[in-house]
Amino acid sequence: MAEQIIWGIHAGKTGDAESLFTHQNCVAVGWPAMGDLSGLKLTREAFKARYSEVFPTKSAGHVPVAAGQLFRFVQEIKPGDLVVFPAKLDRTVRIGRVTGGYAHRPDASKAYPNQRSVEWLKSFPRTKFSQGALYEIGSALSLFQVKNFADEFRAALTGEAFVAPVSEDEAVAAVVMESEQSTEDFVLKRLAHEFKGHALEHFVAHLLEAMGFRARVTKKSGDGGVDIIAHKDALGLEPPIIKVQVKSTEGSIGEPEVKQLKGNLSGGEKGLLVTLGTISPKAELFARTVPDIRLIDGENLVKLILEHYEQFDSRYRAAVPLKRVYLPAPPEGEGA
């Protein structure tokens, strides 16, 4: 029996279609000016001809790439195929099963009218997958077939153990460093694997020290929800005193955790919550009403690490090995 084909798909360059994907149980591609694609003859040449008609200024090299993605979406994807969707907003990788044929639904989304229904089966943190797998689904194309690391995604879906060959990760190591997203994935994966529980508290304390604070990790038990005490002066007597809560979870931090931290503050103390995962909208909203609390999610934690990496000692540099590289800057006014 042939293995299920796996397709990778992106929800726009900035993740603008993610709500559509998750709430409407579908996947979609844009190019709304192409109209209803079901009216075209089901050949690549017909799709290329239509694309050239709609976008006459596009280069000869661009036309077959874009038209080919639309042709695949309409004709080659079949019900029962698997689809992998790397979400930007909550940093998860969702795997689903295609349940329907092509449909043109401009009423559901003007920007992404070309849709197919999907049953979302499982959602995973990005750190679940090898660097090579993450690089493959980070394709520059909106729609593509997952081939090199398809077995890894199938194993994740079935719950089977899977170890990517070292050579596969090494083969893409030089390439993934060209991407800020890949660097962020790498750092978070190393933190999740190398620093579990109390060890992450020591890592965060070291980061605070690299930022110019003095930091003391509390005892493993009986800390009352406070993992680190940080301050600027040598004796820890001058304000502000910062109480830090560290969460090694890769999931979403909710409002209750932020309220717990707030309850541990008194007398002008400040609160800081650091997590490898994400912050829920409710938690963010509550924190904005409390001026003495700051929240740092996985994405912003990586930014702080990169900013102060030069001040890290050799132990932590070895655990999270990074090399300074220079990347082309995007044109002014365009996203990274």
N, C-alpha and C positions, 0 to 999 in steps of 0.2 A: 504494500500500500504506500503510495507516494506521500511524502511529508506535506503538511499544509503550507502553502505559500504564505510568506509574511511580507506585508507592505509597510513601509514607513511613511508617515505623513506629518507635515507641520501645519500649525494653526496660524499661519502668517508670520512675518518676520518679527513682530513684536508680541505674538501670542494673542492678537485681537480676536481670533475666532475660537478661543479656548472655551468660552462660555457656551457657544453654539454647540461645540463638540460634546461637552459634558452634560449639558442640560437638555439637549434635543436628541441625545443618543445617536449621533451621526458623525461622519467625517465629510469634509467638503473641500473643494478647491475654488479659487476665485475666477478671474477672467470673465466677469459678468457681461462684458460687451460681446462675448462670443454667442450669447443667447442660448436657446435650448439645443444641447448637443445631440439629443436623440433624433433630431431631424437630419443629421448628416449621414452620408454613406459611411459605413463602418470600415473605413480604410485609413491608414496613416496619411496617404496622399490627400484624401478629402479634408482631413483635419488641418493639414499644413496649408492647403489652399484657402480654407476659411480663415485661418489665423493670419495669413498674409493679407487677405482682403480687409480684415478688421484692424490690423496693425501694420499698415504699409511702410512705416518708417523703421521697423525692426530689421536687424541685419539678417543676412542669409544663414548665418550660423546659429542665431537665436531661435529662428522659426521652428526647426525640427525638434529642438529640446523642449520648448514650451508646448507645442502641439502634441508631441509625444506623450507628455504627462497627462494631457487631457484625454488622449486616445486610451491610455492605460486605465485611467479612472473610469471611463465609460465602458470599455470593451474587455480589458484583460482582468480586472478585479472580478472575482466571482463570489457569490454567497458561500460562506464557509471558510473563506480565506481569513487569516489573522491580520490584524493591523496594529502597529506600534506607534504610539503618539507621545513624543517627549514634550511635556507641558512646561512652559517657561515660568508661569506665574506661581505655581506651587512646587516646582522642581521635582515632579514625579514623572514616571514612565508608565503610561497606561497601555494595557494590551486588551484588545477586543476582537470580536468575531463579526465579520460582515454578514448582515442578515437580509439585505435587499439589493435590488438592482439600482441602476442610475435613475435619478429623478431631478428635474429642474424645478427648484423651489424658491423663486425670487421673493415670494411672500414671507418666507421664513428668514431669509437673509439676502439683502440686496448685494452685499459685497461677496458673499460666498453662496451663490445660488445652486451650484452643481454639487449634489449631495448623494450620499449612500447611507442607509441606516446601519447602525452598529450596536451590538450588545457588548458593553464594557465588562470584561471578566475580572481583571485584577489591576491594582495600582501599586507601584513599587517606588521607593526612594531611588534616586539616580545612583547612589552608592552601592546598590545591589549588583550593578553590572560592571564588567571589566572596562578598562579604558578604551579598548578596541571597539567594544560594542557601542559605547557611548559615542565614539567618533563616527561609527557607521551611521547611526541614526541622526547624527548632526549634519547630514548631507546638505549641500546648498540647494538641492532640489526640493520642491514642495511635496512631490510624490516620487517614491522610488521603491525598488524591491530590496528587502533585507536578505543578503546571501551569506556573507562571510561569518556573521555571528548569529545566524538564524537559530542554531541549536541552543545557544545560550538563552534566547528569549523563550523558546519552547520549554526548556528546562525550568525556567522561572515560573511559567504558567502551570506546569504540572507539579511543582514543588520538589523536583529532583535536584540533587546536588550537581553542580557543574563547576569545573575549574578550567578557565580559559588557558590554553597553552601560553607559556611565558613568551615564546617567540612572537605570538600575535600581538601582545601588548607592546613588545619592544619594537615591532615593525612600524607601529604608528606613533611611537613616542616623540619622534622629531616633528611630526606633523601636528599632533594635538597641542604642542606648545605654541603653535601659531594662533591659537584661539583663546581668548580670555575665558570663555565658557568652559573649555576643556581644562584650563588651569584651575578654575573654581571647583569643577567636579573632582579633579585629582586631589586637591587639598582636603575637601570635605570627606572624600573616601579614605584618605590616610588618617584623618582625625578619628573617623568612625571605627577604623580597624585597629589603630595603634593606641588610642586613648579611651578606654571604657570607664564609665562611671567616675570614680574618684581621680583617676589619672587625668581626665579632661579638666578637672578643677585645677590641678597643678599646672597644666598647659595654659589655661586662661590666666592664672596668677602670673605666670612668666610673661605672657603677653602684656599684662598691665604693667609689670616692671619695665618691660621694653618701652612702654609708653611714658615712663617717668614716675609711676606710682610705686609705693611700697605695698606689698600684698602678702597676706597670711592666709593659708588654707585652714579652715576649721577642722575639727575632728570628724571622722566618718559618720558618727552617730551623735544624736543630741545637739545638732547644730541649729535646730529650729527652722530649717529651710534656708539658712544662710551658709553658703559654701566658702566664701572668701570675704575677708575684711581688707579694704584697700584705703590708703590715705597718702597724702603728700609728704607730711613731716616725718622725721625719724622716729618719734615716740608714739605717733598715732593719736595725738591729743588735739590737734588743730583741725577744724572743719575745712572741707567736708569729709565726713567719714562715709565711705561707700560700702554698702552691703551687696554682695554679688551672689546670685543664684545661677547655677550652671546646669543645663539640661543636655545630656548626651543623646537624647532621642532624636530620630530623624523625622518624626512626625510634626504635627502642628501644635504649638503651644496655645492654650486657651486662656480665657479671662480669669478662671480660678487661680492659675499659677501666678498671674500678675497681682491679683488681690492678696494672695498669700505673702508675696514679697512686700507689698504695701503695708500689710499688718505688722511686719517686722521692723518697720522704720519708726524712729522717734527722734525728737530733739534736733531737727535739722539734718538728719541723715539722708543720704541719697541711696537709691536702689538701682541695680543694674541686673538685667536678666539676659543671659547668653545661651543660645541654643544652636545646635547643628542643623535643626530643621527650620520650619517656617513659623510665623506668628499669625494667628487667626485674626480676621477683621475685627471681631469683638474685643480681642485683647489689645489690638492697636488702638481702637476707639477709646477703651478705658484708659490706656496709658497716656493718651493725649489730654485727658482731663486731670492727670496727676503730674504736676510739673517736676517732681523730684524723682521720677522713674524714667529710665531709658531701656529700650529693648533692642537687642542685637540678634538678628537671625543669621542663618548660615551664610548667606550671600555677603552680608556686611561684616561678618566675622572674617571671611576670607580677605576682604578689602583691608581690614586692619592688620591682618597677618602680613600681607604683601607690603603694606606701608612701613611696618616696623621689623621686617624679617632680618635686616642687617644687624639688628641689636640682639637677635636670638643667640643663645649659646649653642655649642656644637651638638649637644644631645638632641635638642629639638630640631635643629637643622637636619640632622641625620634622619629623624623620624619623618620629617616633611621636606624632602630634598627638592630644592628649587634652584633654577638658574635664571639670571636676569637676561631677558631677551627684549628686542625692540620690534614692535609691530607697526605696519602702515596705519597712519591715522585716517579715519573716514573723512570724506569731504565735509566741510562745515555745513551744519544743518541736517546731516544724515545720521542715523543711529549707528552704533557700533556693530 
